[in-house]
């Protein structure tokens, strides 16, 4: 479930926090790293529960209409079509998934305000109005409806984004990734009538990567930064921001620790991270220095790669 790119992002943030505060507690950092990855899966499950949460909002509106002196029968009929949509029915009927979420405390119950606001936004959309005026919405109709909701309504809705980040500090970075994962899986989930609870890692290699990356940097950070500073002919050490130094250190540690990851992959990944988590000029710094260091260390034998790690070379 968790991509190596996301593992690197989480490792970078954990390391940045630790190094900024001069923390040397490696075991604690590794545990925090693994906890943040577990929270990514929790967010995926929470987003998979969203159809049920939205249907509860619609049901409250049905009950509010029915309690009026002159209820709007057409409005009630339309809301009830949303309440009973095939996607929500699948989520609510999957006892294994519902029990898993209940046992882990994964719920929208403390996030009612953004869900109510989200439904209010959805009600204004033409795709919603089209759905609720269908005579008998099919499973395909419901899938198309929620595909629109997941794609268009959540990212960029600041009330939802802020509430999620307030609930969990890691979810700000995870939202886009988890939405993509939900979209990737939810059509199959609904058609199979089972919401997949994915394994945290695709394989043992990914799990080892997640567990070792933070420690490999923290344990050797002083040696890594000393080696890096010796190679900085065109950049002054005093002007180098912590994020740049850390990204290069992570790249070197990864290249040395994981023989099956090609050097080109490592360089490309940390250069890409520099575009999002450092300064506008970081791209050139990280790209130039990491290329130089890894090439030299590979030639000298300090970095050893197995056949899988030789794919793509370094140029």
C-alpha positions in Angstrom: 0.0 0.0 0.0 2.7 2.5 1.1 4.9 3.6 -1.8 8.6 4.1 -1.3 8.2 7.7 -2.3 5.8 8.3 0.6 8.2 6.4 2.9 10.9 8.8 1.9 8.7 11.8 2.5 7.8 10.6 6.0 11.4 9.7 6.8 12.5 13.2 5.7 10.0 14.9 8.0 10.8 12.6 10.9 14.6 13.2 10.5 14.2 16.9 10.0 12.3 17.1 13.3 14.8 15.0 15.1 17.9 16.7 13.7 16.4 20.2 14.3 16.1 19.4 18.0 19.3 17.5 18.3 17.5 14.3 19.2 19.5 11.1 18.9 16.8 8.7 20.0 17.0 6.3 17.0 14.5 3.7 18.3 12.0 6.4 19.1 12.3 7.9 15.7 11.8 4.6 14.0 8.7 3.9 16.0 7.3 7.3 15.2 8.0 6.6 11.5 6.1 3.3 11.6 3.2 4.9 13.4 3.0 7.6 10.7 2.7 4.8 8.1 0.0 3.1 10.0 -1.9 6.4 10.1 -1.7 6.5 6.3 -3.7 3.3 6.1 -6.1 4.7 8.7 -6.8 7.6 6.4 -7.4 5.3 3.5 -10.0 3.5 5.6 -11.5 6.7 6.8 -11.9 7.9 3.2 -13.4 4.6 2.3 -16.0 5.2 5.0 -17.0 8.6 3.6 -20.0 7.3 1.5 -21.5 6.1 4.7 -20.9 9.4 6.6 -22.4 11.4 3.7 -25.4 9.2 3.6 -26.0 9.8 7.4 -26.0 13.5 6.6 -28.5 12.9 3.9 -30.6 10.8 6.3 -30.6 13.6 8.8 -32.0 15.9 6.1 -34.7 13.3 5.3 -35.7 13.2 8.9 -35.7 17.0 9.2 -37.9 17.2 6.1 -40.4 14.7 7.4 -40.7 16.6 10.7 -41.9 19.7 8.9 -45.5 20.7 8.8 -45.4 20.5 5.0 -42.5 18.2 4.0 -41.1 18.4 0.5 -41.9 15.0 -0.9 -39.7 15.4 -3.9 -36.7 16.5 -1.8 -37.2 13.5 0.5 -37.3 11.1 -2.5 -34.1 12.6 -3.9 -32.3 12.4 -0.5 -33.4 8.8 0.0 -31.9 7.9 -3.3 -28.6 9.2 -2.1 -29.0 7.4 1.3 -29.6 4.1 -0.3 -26.9 4.3 -3.1 -25.0 1.1 -3.9 -21.6 2.3 -2.7 -22.9 3.2 0.8 -24.8 -0.1 0.9 -21.5 -2.0 0.1 -19.5 -0.1 2.8 -22.2 -0.6 5.5 -22.6 -4.3 4.6 -19.0 -5.3 4.9 -18.8 -6.3 8.5 -15.1 -7.2 8.4 -14.2 -3.7 7.2 -16.7 -1.9 9.6 -15.4 -4.0 12.6 -11.8 -3.2 11.6 -12.6 0.5 11.6 -14.5 0.4 14.8 -11.7 -1.5 16.6 -9.2 1.1 15.5 -11.4 4.0 16.2 -11.6 5.1 12.6 -14.7 7.2 12.2 -16.2 10.5 10.9 -18.0 11.0 14.2 -15.6 13.7 15.3 -15.5 15.3 11.9 -19.2 16.1 11.4 -18.8 19.7 10.4 -16.6 19.1 7.3 -18.8 16.2 6.3 -21.9 18.3 6.5 -20.2 21.1 4.6 -19.0 18.6 2.0 -22.5 17.3 1.4 -23.8 20.9 1.1 -21.2 21.4 -1.7 -22.1 18.1 -3.4 -25.8 19.0 -3.4 -25.0 22.0 -5.6 -23.3 19.9 -8.3 -25.0 19.0 -11.6 -23.7 15.4 -11.3 -25.5 15.0 -7.9 -28.8 16.5 -9.3 -28.6 14.1 -12.2 -28.1 11.1 -9.9 -31.0 11.9 -7.5 -33.4 12.5 -10.4 -32.8 9.0 -11.9 -35.7 6.7 -11.6 -33.6 3.9 -10.1 -29.9 4.7 -9.8 -27.8 1.6 -10.5 -24.5 0.5 -9.0 -22.7 2.1 -12.0 -24.5 5.4 -11.4 -23.4 5.3 -7.7 -19.8 4.5 -8.7 -19.7 7.4 -11.1 -21.2 9.7 -8.4 -18.6 8.9 -5.8 -15.8 8.9 -8.3 -16.7 12.6 -8.9 -16.9 13.2 -5.2 -13.4 11.7 -4.5 -11.8 13.4 -7.5 -13.4 16.9 -7.3 -14.7 17.7 -3.8 -12.2 16.8 -1.1 -8.7 18.1 -2.1 -9.0 21.9 -2.1 -11.9 21.9 0.4 -10.1 23.7 3.2 -12.5 22.9 5.9 -12.0 19.2 5.3 -8.2 19.5 4.8 -7.8 21.5 8.0 -10.0 19.1 10.0 -8.1 16.1 8.8 -4.7 17.6 9.6 -5.9 18.7 13.0 -7.0 15.1 13.7 -3.6 13.7 12.6 -0.5 15.8 11.9 0.6 13.3 9.1 -2.7 13.4 7.2 -1.9 16.8 5.5 0.7 15.0 3.3 -1.2 11.8 3.0 -4.6 13.1 1.7 -3.8 13.2 -2.0 -2.0 9.8 -1.9 -4.9 8.1 -0.1 -7.5 9.6 -2.3 -5.7 8.2 -5.3 -5.5 4.8 -3.6 -9.3 4.9 -2.8 -10.0 5.8 -6.4 -7.8 3.0 -7.6 -9.5 0.4 -5.5 -13.1 1.4 -4.9 -14.7 0.2 -8.2 -13.3 -3.2 -7.6 -14.3 -3.0 -3.9 -17.9 -2.1 -4.6 -18.3 -4.7 -7.4 -16.8 -7.5 -5.2 -18.8 -6.2 -2.2 -15.7 -6.1 0.0 -13.7 -3.1 1.0 -10.1 -4.1 0.8 -7.9 -3.4 3.9 -4.5 -3.3 2.2 -1.3 -4.7 3.7 0.9 -1.8 4.9 3.8 -2.9 2.6 3.8 -4.5 -0.8 6.6 -6.9 0.2 9.3 -7.5 2.8 11.8 -5.3 0.9 9.5 -2.3 1.3 9.0 -3.1 5.0 12.8 -3.3 5.5 13.2 0.0 3.6 10.7 1.7 5.9 12.3 0.3 9.1 15.9 1.0 8.2 15.9 4.3 6.3 15.6 6.6 9.3 18.1 4.7 11.5 20.7 4.5 8.7 20.7 8.3 8.5 20.5 9.1 12.2 23.3 6.7 13.3 25.7 8.0 10.6 24.5 11.6 10.3 27.7 13.3 11.6 29.9 11.2 9.3 27.6 11.8 6.4 27.5 15.6 6.8 31.3 15.7 7.2 31.8 13.7 4.0 29.3 15.9 2.2 30.9 19.2 3.4 34.2 18.1 2.0 32.8 17.8 -1.5 31.1 21.2 -1.4 33.5 23.3 -3.5 30.9 25.5 -5.2 28.6 25.9 -2.2 29.4 27.5 1.1 28.6 25.2 4.0 27.3 28.0 6.2 24.7 28.9 3.5 23.4 25.4 3.1 20.0 24.9 4.6 19.3 21.9 6.8 16.8 20.4 4.4 19.3 20.3 1.5 22.0 18.7 3.7 19.5 16.2 5.0 18.2 15.2 1.5 21.7 14.6 0.3 22.6 12.6 3.5 19.4 10.5 3.0 20.4 9.8 -0.6 23.9 8.7 0.4 22.6 6.5 3.3 20.0 4.9 1.1 22.5 4.2 -1.6 24.9 2.5 0.9 22.2 0.6 2.9 20.0 -0.8 0.1 22.0 -2.6 -2.6 18.9 -3.5 -4.7 17.8 0.2 -5.2 19.4 1.6 -8.4 21.5 4.8 -7.9 19.5 6.6 -10.5 16.3 5.9 -8.7 17.8 7.2 -5.4 19.0 10.4 -7.1 15.7 11.1 -8.9 13.7 10.6 -5.8 15.6 13.0 -3.6 15.9 15.6 -6.3 12.1 15.4 -6.6 11.7 15.8 -2.8 13.9 18.9 -2.9 11.3 20.5 -5.2 8.6 20.2 -2.6 10.3 20.4 0.7 13.3 22.8 0.3 14.2 26.1 -1.3 13.7 27.0 -5.0 17.4 26.5 -5.6 17.6 23.2 -3.9 17.0 21.2 -7.1 20.4 22.1 -8.5 22.3 21.6 -5.3 20.8 18.2 -4.4 21.0 16.9 -8.0 24.6 18.1 -8.6 26.0 17.0 -5.2 24.2 13.7 -5.0 25.3 12.7 -8.5 28.9 13.5 -7.7 29.0 11.7 -4.4 27.3 8.5 -5.5 29.3 8.2 -8.6 32.6 8.6 -6.7 31.4 6.2 -3.9 30.3 3.6 -6.5 33.6 3.7 -8.3 35.6 3.5 -5.1 33.6 0.5 -3.8 32.0 2.3 -0.9 28.6 1.6 -2.5 27.9 -1.9 -3.7 24.9 -2.8 -5.8 23.5 -6.2 -6.6 22.2 -7.0 -10.1 18.8 -5.5 -9.4 20.4 -2.3 -8.1 22.4 -2.0 -11.4 19.3 -1.4 -13.5 19.4 2.0 -15.2 23.0 2.8 -14.2 23.6 6.3 -12.8 24.0 8.5 -15.9 
